């Protein structure tokens, strides 16, 4: 890294090899010998190369200046002739200097590099809180990394799959396992040919967006809803519209009036409201799609995690017209850093996907895909789901009990029989975003429901989203007790 003194202290132009050599000698001791410099770990020829290049790019060695001869530079820098020759060769290869036979090395006319700005604000660091209800991480007690490591090592025994970019649509072994898993657990009867894999839901949506002519598409989102999903479609130029969601799910009357021909929805567990569509509403929604030749993106992000009764039937399982694209991911069942999402495409849309996907490489790690395939094949995913249902049901109930204990009638916890989060409302309290900041001050991270609003005027009522994914059951009561100290 260059050390800059005053703005004018080194701005000099040199027209002779003698003056250039004198200046470089002056700088040599700093660059070549300074203890603690980041350059000290580099080979000598690179340190010399960077020294000369820095002087040229900063404008301190003018175009046309002849550099010291190899012999002179060898003497002045106290390095070997080979070191100087190699540094000069690199400068020539990069077009920074030009070698004229029988004459010497001359500085080329290149753009000057502005000084490194020292006033750039440091990169913001992730917020760390003792108690985290944001849902952005997983409780480490909920996943056995030893099993995952063993499976990863076992798939590495065959190195051939890891020598390329991977299958464009996703590793077939994983697509076959996902097809079997969905058929057994979610009633989505499909085959590996119709399953497509990507690194994350946003990456997957980016590919799917390219399948359609965005100039004649209008996509509807529940409001409040999945902001990051909305962001992908908006960034791809789609016309978007927001449909009010309530305790019983999306407002179908408003949807019919919206002139939308696409819909993004989580019918089994609306995000973040937690509402589930009744069977009657699902049938009406599919009828709307059929009548309008509409496409429904069904995001079944946590449909397996239903605590009472069987998981609700998916739209895809009820769809007979090929109007539903089923979306899923493992980020609610495994650590979110294992980046695997998937879609099940109806037969009529599969050719559109393949026409687009051929222009992109697979974004999900082959290692993680094959490990996940082995994880499902051995029945470990089903076991994980059963375990999480039990644990999250206890955690969500514990959150409700803790609010009742510390806030009494002031708090209303919305009943929830699916998923990883609950919605909490506090009567007679102020701005939700200000209250979240107060909570952060005492080490509790929660999210206001207003942060999930998409297009309507942001509400500031004291309504909060609390996920139990990243907090242990033992920490729930102390966390709610901390909230009481700043909210009451």
N, C-alpha and C positions, 0 to 999 in steps of 0.2 A: 504494500500500500504506500503510495506517495505521501510524503510529509510536506505540506504547503506552509510556507512562511507568509510574508506579506504578499498581497496580490501582485506586486511588481518586482519582488526580490529576485526572481529567476528569469524574467522575461527578457532574454537576450537573443540576438541573432549572431550566428557565426558564419564567417565566409571562408575560413581556412582550416586545413586539417590541424594546424598547430593550436589555434584557439579552441577548436572542438576537443582536441586531446586534453588541453589544460582544464576545460570545464568538466570533461568526463572524469579526469583524475580527482577533481574536487568532490565529485559525487560518488566516486568508487568506494571510499571508505564507508559511506553510509549503506550502500546497497550490498556490497560484497561481504562486509564484516560485522554489520550491526547485530548485536545479540538480541534475541527475542523477535527478530523480524520474521514475518511469515514466509519470506523468501529463503530463509536459511535451510529449509528442508528440501529445496530444489537443487538439481545438479548445477554446477558452476556455470555451464554454458547457458542455461536458462536464466540464471540470475543476471548474467551479463546481457543477454538478449532483452530481458524485461527492462533493465536499466536504460539501454540505448533507446528502446522503443518508447518508453515513458517520456524521455527527453524530446523525442521527435514529435510525438502526438501532442505534447503540451506546448509545442511551438518554440521550444528553447534551442533546438537545432533546426536552422532554416533550410528550406528546399535548396538543393544544390551544394550543400555543405559536404566536403569530403571528410569521411571518417578517418581516424588514425589508421595507418597501415597495420597489417596483422602483426608484424614484428614490433611496432611501437606499442600497440595495445597489449601485446603479450608482456612487454617490459613494464608498462604502466600499471597493469592490473595484477601482475604477479601470478599469472595463471599460465597454463600450457598453451602452446600454439594451436593444438587441436581444439581446445576449449574456445579460443577466439574464432577459429575457422568455422566451427559448428554454429556459434552464435550468429556470425555474419551470414552463413548459408540460410539460416532460418529467417533472418531479416529480408534477404533477397527473395526467398520463397513466398513470403507474405506480402511482397511488393512494397515494403517500407523503404528499402534502399536498393540501389541499382549498381551492379558490378560492371565497370568498364575495363576491359583487359588492358594491361600495361599502364593503367592510370590509377585505379583505386575504387573505393566504395563511396557512392554519393547518395545523399538523402533525397528521396522522392517527394513530390508535392502531394501530400495526403491531408485529409481533413483533420483539423486539430481537435483533440479530445478535450471537452470542458473539464474543469477540475471536479473531482469527486465531491459531491455535496455532503457536508458534514451535518446539515440541519434536518435531515430526513427523520421523521418521527419513527421510533422503534415499532417493529411489527407487534400488533396487539397479541397478547398471550391469552390462551383459553382461560376463562374464568374458573377458578377452583373454589368450590364450596364444600363445607363439611357434610351437608345433607343435600342431595341432588334429586329433585323431582322432575327434572326437565325431560327425561326419557332419552337423552342423547348417549347413554352408555348402559352397559349391562352390569348387574351385580356379579362380581367375580365368582360368587358361590354357586351361580346358576349354570356354569358350563365347565365340563371336564376337559381341560386343555391337554391332559396326558393322553386321553383317547384320541384327540385330534392329531397330536404329534405322532402317535403310533400309526394312524391311518395314513398320514402324509408320508412317513418313511416307507410304508408298504407300497404306496403307489409309485414312489421314486425308484423302486426296484427295476422297473421298466423305463428306461430313459427316452425311448423313441418318441412318446407323445410330447416331450418337452423341447424337442429340437426345432419346432416351427412355431407359427403364430396361433396354432389351434384351429379347430373347425369353426368355420364362419358363423354357423348357426348355434354353436355351442357343442361341447363334447357329447357325442351320442350316448355314451354310458350314463351321463347325468340326465340327459333328456329322457331316456328310457325310464330311469328311476323316478323322475318327476311325474311322468305320465302315469306310472303305476300308483304313486303316492296320491295324486289328485283323484284318480278313479276310485281308490279305496276310501279316502278320507273326505273328499269334497264333492263327490258325485260328478266330477268333470271327466267324462270319458273321452280320452284323446289318445294320440299316438306320439311317438318321438318326433315324427315328421312335422307335427304341428306345434311343437314346443320350441321356443327361441330363448336364448340366454344372453344376459348382459351383466355388466359389473354392478349396476345399481339401477334403481327405478328411473332416475332422471336420465341416465345414459340410454336406457331402453326406450323411454319416451321420445328421446331425440331421434332415434332411428324410425320409430313408428310415425312421428310427425311427417317425415319425408315421404310416406306412402301415399299421401293424399294431396289434392290440389287445394292448398290453403286459401286461395283466392275465393273459393266458393264454400268454405267451411266456417261454421260458427259453433264453437264448443261451449257448453254450459258447465259450470262448476257450482257445487253447493257452497253457500256462504253462511257461516264460516266454513273453511275447507282446507284442502291440502295445498298450501301456498307454493311449495316447491314444484309440484306438478303443474299448477297454473303458470308458474314462471317459465317452464319449458315451452308450453304452447304459445305463450305471449311472445317469447323471444324468437320463435319460429314464424311469427307473423300471423298467427291465427286470430280471427275475430272471437272475442270471449264475452260471455255474459254470465251474470251471477244470479243463482236461484236461491231463494230463501229456504233454509232448512229449519225444521222444528223438532219437537219431541218425537213425532212420528215419521221423521225423515223429510225428504225433498218435497216441495210443493209442486205437484204434478200439473195443476192448473197454470201456474206461472211458467212451468217448463213448456207447456203447449203453446203459450202465447209468445214465447221468446224467439221463435223461428230458428232455434238451434237445430242442427242436424248431427250433433255429437254431444255426448254427455260423459263426464268423468264423475264416478260415484263409487262409494264403498257401501253397498246395500246391507251387508251383514253387520257392519259396525261403523257408522258414519264418523269420519274424522273431522273435527275433534269432538263433536257433540255426543257421540256414543249411541245415537239412534239406530234402530234396525228396521228395515222395511218389512212390512207384513207380506205374507204370500200374495194377498190380493193386490197390493201395490206393485209387487214385482211383476205380476202378470200384466197389469196396466202399463207398466214401464216398457215391457217387451212389445206390447201391442203398439205403443207410440213409436218405438223404433221400427217396427215392421211397416207401419203406415207411412212413415216419413223417410224410409230407407236410411235410417240413422245408424250411427256406430256408437256403441256404449263401451267405454273403458271401465271395466269392473275391477277395482283395486281391492283385492281380498287380503289386505295386509296382515290381519290377525284373526281371520275367520275361524281358525282351528281352536282359538283360546276362548271357547264358550264354556261357562262353568255350570250351567243348569240345562239339562236336556241335551239333545244332539245339536251339532252345529247346523245353522240354517242353510237351506239349499241355496246354491249360488245361482245368479242369473244365467251363467254359462250353462249350467246343468238343465235349466228350463228353456233355453233358447233353441228354437227349431228353425230360425230364419238366417242364421249365420251373421247376426248383428252384434255379437258380444266378443270383445277382446278381453280375455281373462288375464289379470296381472297378479303376480305374487312375488314374494321375496322371503328370505330367511332371516332378515334383520331383527325380527321380533322374537325369534326362536334361538338364534345364535348371536354371538357378538357382532355388532353392526360392521366391524372392520372386515368380516368375511363377506366380500362384495359379490353377491350372486342374487340376481333377480331373474324373473322369467315371465314369458307371456305364452298364452295358448291362443293361436290364431284360427279363426274359422276357415274352412277350405277355400272360400272365395277370396280371402285376403292374403293367403300364403304366397301366391305368385307376386303380388305387389311388394310384399316384404322382401322376397328373394331378389327382386330387381333392384331394390335399394341397398340391401345389406351387402351385395357383392362389391360395393365400393368402399366398404369399411372392414377393418380387422376386428376380430373378437376382442372385447374389452375386459372380459373376466379372466382371471388367472387360470390357466390350465391346471396348475397344481391344486387350487382350491376347488375347481370343478370336479376333478377326479376324486379328491378326498371327500367331497360332499356326496358323490355317487356311492362311494364305499360306505359312508356314514348312513345313508338311507337304506342301502342294500342289506346292511347288518341289523336293521330294525332300530337303530339308535335314535333316529329322528322321531319316530312314533313314541319311543320311551321318553324322549325329551319333552315332547308336547304334553304327554300325560303328567309329567312332573311339574311343568310350568303351570298347567291349569290349576293344580292343587296349590302351588306356592302363590301365584298371583291372586287367586281367590282369597287366600288368607291375608295377603298384603292389602288388597283393596278394602277388605272388611276392617282391617286394623286402622287404615286411614280414617274410615268413617267413625270408628270408635274413638280415635284420638281427638277428632274434631268435636265430637259430642262431649267428651270429657273436658276439653279445654275451652270450648266456645259455646257449649250449650245450644240454646235455641237460636243463637245468632247465625250458626252455620247450617247450611243445607247441602248434604252430599247426595248427588243424583245417583239413584240406584243403577248398577251396571252389572250385567251378567256376562259380559264379553270384554276381552281386551285387557290392556295393561294400565289403563288410567281411569281416573274418576274426575268429575267436574264438581267443584265446590263453590257455592255462593255464600257471601257474607252480607247479612242485612245491616243497613245503617252504617256502612263503611264508605270510604272515599274512593279516590282514583286507584284502579287496579295496578297500573304501571308504577305509580309511586309506592304502593304497598309492596310490590315485588322488589323494588330497590331497598325498602326497609328490611325486607326478609334477607336480602343478600348481605346486608350489613351485619346480620347475626348468623351468617353461615348457612342460609337456606336458599336454595335456588328453585324457584317455581316460575310458571309461565302464565301470563294473563291470557284469557280467551280472546281478547282483542287482537293479539298478535296473529291470530289465524283468520281474521276478517280479510276479505279480498277486495271488494269494490265499494262496499257501502261505507257510510260514515262510521269511523271507529267508535266503538262503545268504550266507556271507561268505568262501567259498573264493576263491583268487586266480585268478579267471576274468574275462577282459576282452573287451569289444567294441571293435574298432579299425576305423574307417571310413577308407578311402583317398580319400574324395570331396573333402575340403577341404585336403589336404596335397599339396605337389608331390613328385614322385618323388625329387628331389634332397634334400629335407628328411627323408626317412624314416630313413635311417641315422643322421644326427645326433640325431634325436629318440629313437630306441631307445638310442643311446649315453647320452643324458641319463638315461633310465630306469635304466640299469645303475648310475649313480652313486648313486642313492638306494635301489635295491632289492637291491643285493648288498653 
